[in-house]
Amino acid sequence: MTVEQRLSNLEASYIKWSEKENGFEDAGYIWWEREKDCQEWCNKEKTYVPMSTTKTLVTMRSWVKRQKSFCS
């Protein structure tokens, strides 16, 4: 399974969980907002650039775990 597929699976499971647990109809938007913030500073370009897919996956996994622990 590729990193992109794992990220996609994590997104789908988060949305399903969030809609069930919290009743959020806009869980996809919440995911998109959080994923959009996965950026890091690039000295070469002197601006923020998107993280690699692997770093994004690690960051989003951690975020999902925190979200689930708040609701437990």
Secondary structure, 3 states (H helix, E strand, C coil): CCHHHHHHHHHHHHHHHHHHHHCCCCHHHHHHHHHHCCEEEECCCCEEEECCHHHHHHHHHHHHHHHHHHHC
